[in-house]
Amino acid sequence: MEIIAEWGQVFFWMAVIFGFYMTWGIGANDVANAMGTSVGSGAISVKQAIVIAAVFEFAGAFIAGGQVTKTIRKGIIDPGAIANNPELLVYGMLAALLAAAIWLMVASSRGWPVSTTHTIVGAIVGFSMAGIGMDAVNWAKIGGIVASWLVSPMIGGTIALLLMLSIRKLILNTDNPFQRAKTWAPMYVFLVGFIVTLVTMFKGLKHLNLEVSIPGAFLYATIAGAIVAVIGRMMVNKIEVDPSADKDYHFASVEKAFTPLMIFTACAMAFAHGSNDVANGIGPLAAVVSIVESGGEVTQKAGLPIWILILGGAGIVIGLATMGYKVMQTIGTKITELTPTRGYCATLAAATTVVLASKTGLPVSTTHIAVGAVMGVGLARGVGALDLRVIGNIIISWVVTLPAGGILAALFFFVFKGIFS
């Protein structure tokens, strides 16, 4: 307690700086990964991706992310073991933030789409093992996370593949693909509005004192989907067939018709990502602030002040703008060739999987889901459409993420303990 009282302000500002660095890493890697399909398909530019992320990531975190974040990430460690030594948790959370931020920076510079969630989990496990003991870690939770390396991409990939096959059957393999694209586009846009509204209803709104039943959530989602479908129809109706482009590529006009849909899915993915991952990234920052302000009280949950969300939002946008292009390139162009129809399927599949995961409590990663969704879209054209070498490098980076975060966090934990104790 004396250490908290003596160094509280130093811990506070370290947490703010490391937290900003961490959210910069989320922007450079996780958000770039979420936006990569939209940019890679040519539907939006990098500048437009940054604007969409700035608005919808923050909206997702604020509206559907909730105002309370579990600071001991999803019950991975038992706070009871350090209730009498709150400074250990402060060292650990600072170490976890710094370790995760450094690993995200390394991965982003290499263009590897890794998981922010798993990076911070690995970091928290690392400092727990080093500073508290093996018994403090909930190993069953870690097992669930390892299982999600397979589950996340498989669910995302399956949904993307089914969506792509539906577009092929209903639109591409018909006598007049462009006219059929105009006919079916409102239905595909409806799905986007429906899914995003369900994310909002299922994940958040409790902090706004709005409780919605499951039938009510589906009703609101249907209404929102219908409104978005009307807007989508108006946008698609303005697109004219381009005979000259169709000579070079038979479906060029169809792809043009799907470009407005990609704008909707880019917004949906940013919103879903914001609701799922942004608050998680700044959870350790909220934990340190909570301990310092309470004078050393350790709790499983901590309030998430609005200024922390704003700090996180700013870090994310700057990270995406400065370093995000490398991960966007990997997701958008290197795994498989994307067009607006393929990008639409991959992005909507990823957003849908995030909704399913948030409702069922699966410890999934947005990154793994998005990569799986892009692979699913590629598989619709056969295994030859995928660059297996790139996929192999991505999988290796996933496996390395947990131990890399853990080792770095353990090192930083002992450094901070040596400095302040």
Buried (B, 14 or more C-beta within 10 A) or exposed (E): EEBBEEBBEEBBEBBBBBBBBBBBBBBBBBBBBBBBBBBBBBBBEBEBBBEBBBBBBBBBBBBBBBBBBBBBBBEBBBBEBBEEBBBBBBBBBBBBBBBBBBBBBBBBEEBBBBBBBBBBBBBBBBBBBBBBEEEBBBEEBBEBBEEBBEBBBBBBBBBBBEBBEBBBEBBBEBEEBBBBBBBBBBBBBBBBBBBBBBBBBBBBBEBEEEEBEEEEBBBBBBEBBBEBBEBBBEBBEEBEBBEEBBEEEEBBBBBBBBBBBBBBBBBBBBBBBBBBBBBBBBBBBBBBBBBBBEEBEBBEBBBBBEEBBEBBBBBBBBBBBEBBBBBBBBBBBBBBBBBBBBBBBBBBBBBBBBBBBBBEEBBBBBBBBBBBBBBBBBBBBEEEBBBEEBBEBBBEBBEBBBEBBBBBBBBBBBBBBEEBE
